Amino acid sequence: MAEARFAFEVPRRQHAVGLLVLVGWQAQTMLRAAWPVLIAAYVQQEEDAKYFAWAMAAGAVLTVLGAVLHFWRFSFNVKDDKFHVHKGVFMREKINIPLDRVQAVHVEQNLIQRVFGVCGLRVDTAGSSGSELRIHALTWDEAHALRAMLTAEEGPDKTTTEGTSAETRTTRGRPPLLELDVRMLLKVGLSQNHIAKVAFAIGGLITFQGVAWEVIAELWGRVPGLWRTILLFLSPLLLVISPVVIATVAVAISLVTSVLKHWQMRLWVEGSRAKRTAALHLTQGLLNRQSMQIPLHKVQWVMWENTWIRRLFSMDTVHIRQAAAGGTVESRQSGSGRMDGGGAMKMGIPAMNSERTRRLEALLFPSWPERRLVTMRPVKYAFWIRWGKRGLMLTPLAVGAGWVLGLGWGLAMGALCWSWVGWLSRKVYRGQWATTDGRHVSAHRGWLFRRRVMVDWTKLQAVEFTQNRIHARRGVAHLTFHTSSGVAQLSYLPEEQARQLRDLAVSRVVSHQGPWM
Amino acid sequence: MPSMSHLKNELVDLAGWPELAEVDLVSVLPSYAKARAVVWGSVALGTGLLVAGPLTALAVWGDSTPPWQLWVILCGAWALVMGLWGLEEWRGWPLRGYLVREHDVVYRSGWWSRTVVAVPFSRIQHSEIQQGPLGRWLGYCTLKLYTAGAAGANLEIPGLSMATARNIRRLLEDGSHG
């Protein structure tokens, strides 16, 4: 057993290298906070050079001191099914986490940590104060042993499980769910949302255009006269080329970032279901390496998303969430995970085709579909109201066109806007539907950017039923299923159906006997 | 077929699941209505003074009197906003109510946009009873029920008597979990 080699019983500090990692980490945060001061000091360098040097020195000393104190005062151990952490320089903090409250443990290794051969550990508990825990330096083996200890649950269920040999067998031998080879990695890179990177590309071009002009001016002097006229004649082509250049740069950025992030990605399941140790593992990364682990029964919320490019490659991205510290669910629908803060604790898996999706579904929702599926669609009113609202939003455009160009153009513009919006609303309306088997709900929405959210009703936190006066008159209502890490929304359902679904969902929660996280 | 022994997956009798009858909702204390009326009244008075004050000052001491259209637009906007809010409060009051059942708490509010939230007891992580100055004066308190994770799933029931709030809380603590 891996755990036996490492003693986590007695309180201990991090690996000695942790000091260096902490210095690096603190320097980084200090620099991030103090860069305006540094720039100001640099600009005034002439007369105040010595102040600048003093400030730098003070900053460095503070950084080192802070790191040493943090390292000195940080200790942890695992005892009596609890993870104990003592930390804090001026305010001593003692944190006790019962092991069954650990939601997920991720091991990660950034560049500094890789240089020194250590790795960091992040523990997510579903605490409402948003305090996930971070250990900065452990050896690779230590980190994995600690993780195994933290996720090996000694719950009350363990004694009652009737471990048939088929179930207790670990799934180590099974092939992984997903292994990204270089070709698939390139596909993932190509199918990213490039539009977000266009801004970066334009920014980059603007930054380097100064250099570019100098080079061009230099070259221009050497070009013979005849060629100059030809080049001048061709210069309008630049207008055509620049969007192409920007697009290429944007695609290149997404390629590079996704290669860096998902390099050698591997996804597999390990552990036994009967002992509740079965967990989804994911490793990835070229420079910063990540190794994530979420116990299967802690999964609260799953979302598949794709864009039209990803549909071309038949690759969805799936986001899996456990109950998050502080309920870190940023804006309800956005699934873009940032690298900092709570974002890094989310598991996002690219390149899920339909076959892998089926396998993942069977793992995460073993009882789906429990019985015959019922499909729910929004009432037609959803389409009309969307068309009306969007159409009214674009109408000023038509009015403007009519004002400037005349009545005919205005009418044409209006017709164009309304039919375009109508077509779009119809697509969106068609893409909005949900299925349930009486225990899970799987909600689809979107047309160009499609999302599918799936939750298990036995893990719900609350059910919300909303309708306004017009909805009430028309017998329409929205339902929102709140889990501890995200929501599933069904909009514009027939009121009676919404009520039934709400009551069914609540009764599923109430009649559910087992643990939910 | 993988089986999950930790999830006891009993069948639910679909015909027999408890239906939420919204007529059974218990309305909250009338003193809370008073509190909302006080809030509405003071905001109406405050914003009214903010709108009318400068205009009057301009008319009395200013070089030129403000055009009557300005009066109409500003006062109209004020009356419209306050009127809609008042209507929401007035019509929404009889709809506001809560229901404590064996396994969950239900709270309904809103007139224009009506929301009914149901939170099962077994999902409530902790509770909080809050009483502000207005509540102390008029004698009501707010019961806050916190669930895990997202803030959208938390439930606030304002306008309870201290005794009711304590009783609901006791019900939660009495291990009616599951």
Contacts between the chains, C-beta under 8 A, distances in Angstrom:
chain1	res1	chain2	res2	distance
A	126	B	148	5.1
A	126	B	149	6.4
A	128	B	125	7.1
A	128	B	146	6.8
A	128	B	148	7.4
A	157	B	5	7.8
A	157	B	6	5.2
A	161	B	5	5.5
A	161	B	6	7.6
A	162	B	5	7.0
A	167	B	3	7.3
A	167	B	5	7.4
A	273	B	2	6.2
A	273	B	3	7.4
A	273	B	4	6.0
A	273	B	5	7.2
A	273	B	6	8.0
A	274	B	5	5.6
A	276	B	6	5.6
A	297	B	4	7.3
A	297	B	6	6.4
A	297	B	7	7.5
A	300	B	149	7.6
A	323	B	148	5.5
A	323	B	149	5.4
A	324	B	149	6.4
A	327	B	148	7.3
A	327	B	149	3.8
A	327	B	150	4.2
A	327	B	151	6.1
A	329	B	149	7.2
A	329	B	150	4.9
A	332	B	152	7.9
A	362	B	2	6.9
A	363	B	2	7.4
A	366	B	1	7.8
A	366	B	2	4.9
A	366	B	3	6.8
A	366	B	4	5.3
A	367	B	4	7.3
A	367	B	7	7.4
A	367	B	9	5.6
A	370	B	9	7.6
A	438	B	12	7.0
A	438	B	14	7.0
A	458	B	7	7.2
A	460	B	120	7.6
A	460	B	123	7.3
A	461	B	119	7.1
A	461	B	123	4.9
A	461	B	147	4.0
A	461	B	148	6.1
A	461	B	149	6.4
A	461	B	150	7.5
A	461	B	153	4.0
A	462	B	117	5.7
A	462	B	118	6.5
A	462	B	119	4.4
A	462	B	120	7.8
A	462	B	123	7.1
A	462	B	147	5.9
A	462	B	152	7.8
A	462	B	153	4.0
A	462	B	154	7.9
A	462	B	155	6.7
A	463	B	117	7.2
A	463	B	118	4.8
A	464	B	115	6.2
A	464	B	116	7.2
A	464	B	117	4.8
A	464	B	118	7.9
A	464	B	152	7.5
A	465	B	115	7.0
A	465	B	116	4.1
A	465	B	117	7.5
A	465	B	118	7.8
A	466	B	113	6.4
A	466	B	114	6.9
A	466	B	115	4.9
A	466	B	116	7.7
A	467	B	113	7.4
A	467	B	114	5.5
A	468	B	112	5.4
A	468	B	113	4.2
A	468	B	114	6.9
A	469	B	111	7.3
A	469	B	112	5.5
A	469	B	113	8.0
A	472	B	114	6.8
A	480	B	152	7.3
A	482	B	147	7.4
A	482	B	149	7.8
A	482	B	150	6.1
A	482	B	152	5.4
A	482	B	153	3.5
A	483	B	149	6.8
A	483	B	150	7.7
A	483	B	153	7.9
A	484	B	147	7.0
A	484	B	148	4.0
A	484	B	149	2.9
A	484	B	150	6.8
A	484	B	153	7.5
A	485	B	149	5.3
A	485	B	150	7.0
A	486	B	150	6.9
A	487	B	150	6.9
A	487	B	152	6.4
A	499	B	19	7.8
A	499	B	20	7.2
A	502	B	20	7.1
A	502	B	116	7.7
A	502	B	118	6.6
A	503	B	17	5.8
A	503	B	18	6.8
A	503	B	19	5.3
A	503	B	20	5.5
A	504	B	12	7.6
A	504	B	14	7.3
A	504	B	17	5.9
A	506	B	20	7.6
A	506	B	103	7.9
A	506	B	104	5.8
A	506	B	118	5.0
A	506	B	120	6.3
A	507	B	12	6.4
A	507	B	17	4.0
A	507	B	18	6.1
A	508	B	12	6.4
A	509	B	104	7.8
A	509	B	120	4.4
A	509	B	122	7.0
A	509	B	123	6.8
A	510	B	103	3.9
A	510	B	104	6.5
A	510	B	120	5.4
A	510	B	122	7.2
A	510	B	178	7.9
A	511	B	10	6.8
A	511	B	12	5.9
A	512	B	7	7.8
A	512	B	8	7.9
A	512	B	178	7.8
A	513	B	8	5.0
A	513	B	10	7.8
A	513	B	178	5.9
A	514	B	6	5.3
A	514	B	7	4.8
A	514	B	8	5.6
A	515	B	6	7.1
A	516	B	123	7.6
A	517	B	148	7.0
